[in-house]
Amino acid sequence: MNLVKWNPFRELEDVSNRLNTLFGRLPSEQGQLTLADWQPVVDISETDNAYLIKAEIPEVEKKDVKVSLHGDMLTLSGERHQEKEETNKKFHRIERAYGSFSRSFRLPPDTDGSTISAEFKNGMLNLTLPKSKQIASRSIDISIA
């Protein structure tokens, strides 16, 4: 009989992976609810004049990324396409996520939504959200440079 040292974090990670698979895939397969397949990681910082959001979106083309503002909700969305299957290539492990992604952020009241700028370069989406004393409420599609 072998004794194995108990690692609670390994069990929590296993449970988390199972729940993510269950809740992340079932609703979209049933057509009841559309969920993103993955979410890009972001850094959010602030200067005296603006909020800055940096989102990592590797291997996604600019044409597959959309940034929109509805009221005070900023949404980043798009899709990362999986490589086409090749008959002479055998995969041993696929850990990167593919498919649609979405991230939404509620903007602070001092954000000027009409002057948000976005730049996409080398898999990084950089958003600059200038601060303003005036608050505007409208829907805006933001073009990515």
Buried (B, 14 or more C-beta within 10 A) or exposed (E): EEEEEEEEEEEEEEEEEEEEEEEBEEEBEEEEEEEBBBEBEBEEEEEEEBBEBBBEBEEBEBEBBBBBBBEBEBEBBBBBEEEEEEEEEEEEEEEEBBEBBBBEBEBEEEBBBEBBBBEBEEEBBBBBBBBBEEEBEEEBEBEBE
